[in-house]
Amino acid sequence: MTEKIDLSNVDKHLKGFLEYRKSALGQVANDREISIAKDMEFLSNKSAFKNIENDELEYLIYKYFSVPRGMGQMGYLKSDYYVRDLLKATSITVFKSELFMLLHGKKELSIRWDKFMSKVRMIDTYNTSMLLGFTFPDKYCIWSLKLFYALDKLKPFSSDRIDKLRNHYSKVSGKDYLLILSFMNSLRNYLQKSNLKIRNYLDVNTYIHFLSPKGG
């Protein structure tokens, strides 16, 4: 049974969102994510992926992997030690093969997600969703800690459900990611019907940024 998604609280934030979108802060946040998506675009090509050099993939990981600082703190903590330990625990060769299956495998997404999370030691929810969301922004969303501010304000699920997601955030299941993806898809459709120019999940993410403290 599909979990009901309540979007009745979206409208009350639309006016503020329109203003935020036009602001420098909103534009910078969106432009930054578009830039990252362009850097990761090469991962979306199956044939090209097989020719990616290990050091090219390592560079991408070092450049963009980060650890969410936590609720009450803004942004993400760029931590080279996390990347070093991750690549020490999982060889770049294994990382590359598992990433290929995550992005291009034929099995259902939740299965691919769970396998990637189990095979790549130390990988977390944010960076796994980032790999999906920046590589295929039309298909997948990024699940950052900021999303919980949106969940608390919009209340698309019960408070108990949101708390369970928050408590297991560091390493959620593929089933939980599908739930968040379903919410983001419903939100995207809702914003599009509100005559907002929403192209992909990166644009929806701008709405998520807006709902976080001070935006951005």
VMD Tcl script that draws the C-alpha trace (Angstrom):
set ca {
  {0.00 0.00 0.00}
  {1.37 3.41 -1.02}
  {1.83 5.82 1.87}
  {-0.40 8.88 1.61}
  {1.43 12.13 0.87}
  {-0.25 15.28 2.16}
  {0.64 18.49 0.27}
  {-2.01 20.73 1.79}
  {0.62 22.95 3.43}
  {2.57 23.75 0.25}
  {0.50 26.78 -0.80}
  {1.19 28.79 2.34}
  {4.88 28.95 1.40}
  {4.52 29.69 -2.33}
  {4.64 33.48 -2.15}
  {7.82 33.44 -0.08}
  {9.31 30.84 -2.41}
  {8.71 33.03 -5.46}
  {10.57 35.88 -3.78}
  {13.38 33.58 -2.67}
  {13.77 32.20 -6.19}
  {14.33 35.70 -7.55}
  {16.79 36.61 -4.81}
  {20.57 36.32 -5.17}
  {20.61 33.66 -2.44}
  {18.10 31.48 -4.25}
  {19.81 31.85 -7.61}
  {23.25 31.08 -6.18}
  {21.96 27.88 -4.51}
  {20.34 26.69 -7.73}
  {23.30 27.65 -9.93}
  {25.65 25.77 -7.60}
  {23.65 22.56 -7.94}
  {23.35 22.94 -11.72}
  {27.14 23.28 -11.87}
  {27.64 20.06 -9.88}
  {25.14 18.24 -12.11}
  {27.16 19.30 -15.17}
  {30.31 17.90 -13.55}
  {28.59 14.57 -12.92}
  {26.79 14.39 -16.25}
  {29.45 12.08 -17.71}
  {28.41 9.39 -15.21}
  {25.02 9.15 -16.92}
  {26.48 7.71 -20.14}
  {26.77 3.94 -19.86}
  {29.47 3.57 -22.48}
  {31.51 6.52 -21.25}
  {31.26 5.31 -17.65}
  {33.29 2.19 -18.45}
  {36.17 4.38 -19.64}
  {36.30 6.57 -16.53}
  {39.77 6.55 -15.01}
  {40.02 5.74 -11.30}
  {41.75 9.02 -10.50}
  {38.98 10.94 -12.30}
  {36.40 9.27 -10.10}
  {38.50 9.85 -6.98}
  {38.76 13.54 -7.85}
  {34.97 13.77 -8.11}
  {34.56 12.11 -4.71}
  {37.11 14.38 -3.04}
  {35.57 17.46 -4.63}
  {31.92 16.88 -3.76}
  {31.53 14.32 -0.99}
  {30.70 15.89 2.36}
  {29.00 15.06 5.64}
  {25.84 16.89 6.75}
  {26.62 18.96 9.83}
  {23.32 18.17 11.54}
  {19.98 19.80 12.28}
  {20.53 23.28 13.68}
  {23.69 23.78 11.63}
  {23.71 25.06 8.11}
  {25.26 23.42 5.09}
  {27.63 20.49 4.98}
  {31.00 19.77 6.45}
  {33.65 19.24 3.79}
  {35.74 16.51 5.35}
  {38.68 15.03 3.47}
  {39.23 12.55 6.29}
  {35.80 11.04 5.54}
  {36.69 10.54 1.87}
  {40.11 9.11 2.73}
  {38.60 6.61 5.16}
  {35.83 5.71 2.70}
  {38.30 4.98 -0.10}
  {40.53 3.10 2.34}
  {37.59 0.91 3.42}
  {36.38 0.38 -0.14}
  {38.77 0.28 -3.07}
  {38.10 2.66 -5.94}
  {37.70 -0.35 -8.22}
  {34.87 -1.74 -6.09}
  {33.38 1.73 -5.70}
  {33.34 2.17 -9.48}
  {31.70 -1.20 -10.19}
  {29.06 -0.70 -7.48}
  {28.39 2.85 -8.65}
  {27.82 1.57 -12.17}
  {25.21 -0.88 -10.86}
  {23.57 1.83 -8.74}
  {23.24 4.20 -11.69}
  {22.74 1.79 -14.58}
  {21.69 -1.54 -13.08}
  {18.46 -3.14 -14.27}
  {17.15 -4.17 -10.86}
  {14.57 -2.11 -8.99}
  {16.03 1.08 -7.50}
  {15.54 0.12 -3.85}
  {17.52 -3.09 -4.44}
  {20.32 -1.20 -6.17}
  {20.36 1.36 -3.35}
  {20.60 -1.30 -0.62}
  {23.36 -3.16 -2.44}
  {25.41 0.02 -2.95}
  {25.02 0.98 0.70}
  {26.12 -2.48 1.84}
  {29.04 -2.90 -0.56}
  {30.55 0.59 -0.25}
  {31.58 0.79 3.37}
  {31.11 4.12 5.16}
  {28.87 5.51 2.40}
  {25.94 7.54 3.76}
  {22.48 8.57 2.61}
  {23.40 12.07 1.52}
  {26.30 11.10 -0.73}
  {24.44 8.13 -2.25}
  {21.45 10.31 -3.10}
  {23.81 12.99 -4.39}
  {25.32 10.53 -6.87}
  {21.85 9.65 -8.12}
  {20.37 13.14 -8.02}
  {23.20 15.03 -9.70}
  {23.75 12.34 -12.35}
  {20.06 12.00 -13.23}
  {18.30 15.18 -11.95}
  {15.20 14.33 -14.00}
  {14.80 10.94 -12.33}
  {16.22 11.11 -8.80}
  {16.32 13.56 -5.92}
  {18.99 14.56 -3.43}
  {18.15 13.75 0.18}
  {19.98 16.25 2.36}
  {19.38 17.04 6.02}
  {17.65 20.23 4.89}
  {14.81 18.08 3.61}
  {13.76 17.45 7.21}
  {13.01 21.15 7.67}
  {10.63 20.83 4.72}
  {9.08 17.65 6.09}
  {8.52 19.31 9.47}
  {6.85 22.34 7.86}
  {4.84 20.59 5.14}
  {3.97 17.48 7.17}
  {3.43 15.19 4.16}
  {3.62 12.17 6.49}
  {2.85 11.55 10.12}
  {5.24 12.97 12.74}
  {6.16 9.42 13.79}
  {7.12 8.54 10.22}
  {9.27 11.66 9.86}
  {11.00 10.97 13.19}
  {11.84 7.42 12.10}
  {13.36 8.72 8.87}
  {15.38 11.30 10.81}
  {16.65 8.75 13.34}
  {17.93 6.44 10.58}
  {19.06 9.16 8.20}
  {22.77 8.32 8.11}
  {22.08 4.99 6.38}
  {18.48 4.64 5.25}
  {17.04 1.75 3.26}
  {16.17 1.82 -0.42}
  {12.51 1.62 0.57}
  {12.86 4.83 2.57}
  {14.61 6.55 -0.33}
  {11.72 5.58 -2.60}
  {9.32 7.18 -0.11}
  {11.27 10.45 -0.22}
  {11.51 10.24 -4.01}
  {7.73 9.79 -4.15}
  {7.27 12.87 -1.95}
  {9.64 14.94 -4.10}
  {7.88 13.78 -7.26}
  {4.49 14.77 -5.83}
  {5.94 18.13 -4.80}
  {7.42 18.65 -8.27}
  {4.07 17.94 -9.91}
  {2.30 20.25 -7.46}
  {4.72 23.12 -8.09}
  {4.41 22.62 -11.84}
  {0.61 22.84 -11.60}
  {1.07 26.08 -9.67}
  {2.54 27.58 -12.87}
  {6.08 27.50 -11.52}
  {8.81 26.62 -13.99}
  {10.08 23.44 -12.40}
  {12.36 21.55 -14.77}
  {13.74 18.80 -12.57}
  {14.49 17.80 -8.99}
  {17.21 20.44 -8.66}
  {14.50 23.09 -9.01}
  {12.42 21.28 -6.39}
  {15.52 21.34 -4.19}
  {15.44 25.14 -4.39}
  {12.06 24.97 -2.64}
  {13.62 22.69 0.00}
  {16.46 25.18 0.52}
  {13.93 27.97 0.90}
  {12.17 26.13 3.73}
  {15.38 25.66 5.68}
  {16.51 28.36 8.15}
  {17.66 31.48 6.28}
  {17.37 29.57 3.00}
  {20.23 28.37 0.86}
}
mol new
graphics top color blue
foreach p $ca { graphics top sphere $p radius 0.5 }
foreach p [lrange $ca 0 end-1] q [lrange $ca 1 end] { graphics top cylinder $p $q radius 0.2 }
display resetview
